[in-house]
């Protein structure tokens, strides 16, 4: 199967497995001594009471909701033999095989740690798998070969550095990925002979973040993506015979290029770029003549994934239309006209790709009232998408989907104007049933180069449907999905303008009769955690409580301690702390600098091994609040990184967050 593209949905900053955001960084504590810290074995707490049995019992259904995502497919001509999926039955997500729609999920891996992206090796009858796995949330992913005939798992990489962007050739003879083991900073490209010794061979020394995105159909060329920032990236072509690299996109074009994939005949490359305006459009690049043909220039939304059938009979893409996923197909694989494929329900589309025979499109679908599940759609049924076939039915913990709250997309005015009119900020509103006035939780996504989208959230659903708490999930300036200009509105010295957007949301809340403006909490993870802390310092009289998950307290210490291989990427977004003027600015806007203004109750959650935002950030703000005599809870999970991927820790993080909100928001 062709390489599946990354999931389409954004991050809302929930407890369950934060990913993406502030940039991988150095793990480990700064050895700050916190008053009253208690070591509970798997975690350390300050002021956090024992988990309450009554809260856990009320939340059991929500905590037991599962999801599934498609990883790869094994097919015999036009017949799908099995789908490789990721789902969690135990403490961590593992790989499972499904052989029939709605059939049993057979578990294939049984590791203590979650299994990351995985691929069947074509031609192995589904018996050989490549997978990525780290340890303790470190995100130092290693590449493994798993043989289902022997049950043996073999690590292919050296055990140091981070590896990713795993792609497999169509014939199953080669795999490629990046690794940072050479110097801990730069992304090098490695090639593995899957029919030979399977020893990774360095084929391209990168400078910065350069990663493979796909093999040509004949396996002789490899596409590479060079990422300077979310707003600037380039596509290169590596000839595997000569090891020569050719830049496909102009160096003078300081735009974003991504989702590069070969056409079925290998003569052209499809990619997405915002080179033509505000939004990321789909383009076809002819490799022989160099002509670049725009395909979706008239579509006023980002194209966030594209998939090409290996059989040459179909090209499909997904557009992010105001946060929802819309599926389209090209009317001709060599043309520029396209038509919607109207799936039977609205939702988010991720993990999209074709089987090798090109007969079926495989995808993961999710919605606010449905956790992710795996589906296929025959190419022959593109005109009849109601024939979508469901392969997994993830458990809803006994919840009645009719009880769940579907969010409404609202827009509220903020402090500045566009063309003489107030700028409007989009937000999803989970409104509880009843008349109100409802207490409010403002949930702020991470990134900041991300977007909150209406995917399933046990936390949001429990607040809205069980506790009667309204949840507002804004996409403040700096969010992706609303055009390049909007995305760049928080850059550099404009960083705090996004915090002002939350201030205006607090004004909007006060004008709504059904919302209780005296009972408002802010909640967020990663960059959203910084936003929580910043809001508590800026609007102390309007917020009762804040929940900060793996967030930044001090931009300077964050940038100094973050990992070498992501530091430059973060400097592009936040500013370079080595420049004296920028260093002063970053210190001035850091929540730690103004923490004396915080009067709200604060709960800080972090993973000890966080490779994105070091746990030192959590310790600094907790110590400051302790010294100021402010009410603060602290929960640090051992064996976790940037969020909580293990079921036991994820459940505890959610239970403790609910307990904190019941104590400091609802009373």
TABEL-V533864 format. One record per residue. D_LAST is the distance of its C-alpha to the last C-alpha in whole Angstrom. Layout:
BEGIN
D_LAST, D_LAST
END
This chain:
BEGIN
54, 53, 50, 47, 45, 41, 39, 38, 34, 32, 29, 26, 24, 23, 23, 26, 29, 29, 32, 34, 33, 33, 37, 38, 38, 39, 37, 36, 34, 35, 35, 32, 31, 28, 26, 25, 26, 26, 29, 28, 31, 30, 27, 26, 23, 21, 18, 17, 17, 19, 18, 17, 19, 17, 16, 19, 21, 18, 19, 23, 24, 23, 24, 27, 28, 31, 33, 37, 39, 43, 45, 48, 51, 54, 57, 60, 62, 60, 58, 55, 55, 51, 48, 47, 43, 40, 37, 35, 36, 35, 33, 35, 36, 40, 43, 44, 47, 47, 51, 50, 48, 45, 47, 45, 44, 46, 44, 47, 45, 43, 42, 39, 38, 38, 41, 41, 43, 46, 50, 52, 56, 58, 61, 59, 59, 55, 56, 55, 52, 51, 47, 45, 43, 41, 40, 37, 35, 38, 39, 43, 44, 47, 49, 50, 53, 52, 55, 54, 58, 58, 54, 54, 52, 54, 52, 54, 53, 53, 50, 49, 47, 45, 47, 46, 47, 49, 52, 55, 58, 59, 62, 60, 62, 60, 56, 55, 52, 51, 50, 50, 51, 54, 53, 49, 49, 51, 51, 54, 55, 56, 59, 59, 62, 60, 64, 65, 64, 60, 60, 58, 61, 60, 61, 59, 58, 55, 54, 50, 48, 51, 50, 52, 51, 54, 58, 61, 62, 65, 63, 65, 62, 59, 56, 54, 51, 51, 47, 47, 44, 42, 44, 47, 49, 53, 54, 57, 60, 61, 65, 64, 68, 69, 65, 66, 63, 63, 60, 59, 57, 58, 57, 57, 55, 51, 49, 47, 50, 48, 48, 52, 54, 58, 59, 61, 64, 63, 65, 62, 58, 55, 52, 49, 49, 48, 51, 52, 49, 45, 45, 46, 49, 51, 55, 58, 60, 63, 64, 68, 68, 65, 64, 60, 60, 56, 55, 52, 52, 51, 48, 45, 43, 43, 45, 43, 45, 49, 51, 54, 56, 59, 61, 61, 60, 57, 54, 51, 48, 44, 43, 39, 39, 36, 34, 36, 39, 42, 45, 49, 52, 55, 58, 60, 60, 62, 61, 58, 57, 54, 52, 49, 48, 46, 44, 43, 39, 37, 35, 36, 39, 40, 42, 45, 49, 52, 54, 57, 59, 57, 57, 53, 50, 47, 44, 40, 38, 34, 32, 28, 28, 31, 31, 35, 38, 41, 44, 48, 50, 53, 55, 57, 54, 53, 54, 52, 49, 48, 50, 47, 47, 44, 44, 41, 38, 35, 33, 30, 29, 29, 27, 28, 29, 29, 25, 24, 23, 26, 25, 27, 29, 28, 29, 28, 30, 30, 32, 35, 38, 40, 44, 42, 39, 35, 35, 33, 30, 30, 26, 25, 23, 21, 20, 18, 20, 19, 19, 16, 14, 13, 10, 13, 14, 18, 20, 23, 26, 28, 32, 32, 35, 33, 32, 28, 30, 29, 29, 27, 24, 22, 19, 19, 20, 17, 15, 17, 18, 16, 12, 13, 12, 15, 17, 20, 23, 25, 29, 29, 32, 34, 33, 36, 37, 38, 41, 42, 42, 38, 38, 39, 37, 35, 38, 39, 38, 36, 34, 31, 32, 29, 26, 27, 27, 23, 23, 25, 23, 20, 22, 23, 19, 19, 22, 21, 20, 18, 16, 13, 14, 11, 9, 12, 12, 16, 18, 21, 24, 27, 28, 25, 23, 26, 24, 21, 22, 24, 21, 19, 22, 23, 20, 18, 17, 16, 14, 10, 11, 15, 16, 20, 22, 26, 26, 28, 28, 31, 34, 37, 36, 35, 38, 40, 39, 39, 41, 45, 45, 42, 42, 45, 43, 39, 41, 43, 39, 37, 41, 43, 42, 45, 46, 45, 44, 42, 41, 40, 38, 36, 35, 34, 32, 30, 26, 28, 30, 27, 24, 24, 22, 19, 16, 14, 12, 15, 16, 20, 22, 26, 29, 31, 34, 33, 36, 35, 32, 33, 30, 31, 29, 26, 27, 28, 25, 23, 26, 25, 22, 23, 25, 23, 21, 18, 15, 17, 17, 20, 22, 26, 27, 31, 34, 32, 32, 31, 28, 28, 31, 31, 29, 28, 26, 25, 23, 22, 21, 19, 17, 16, 15, 13, 11, 11, 9, 7, 6, 6, 6, 4, 0
END
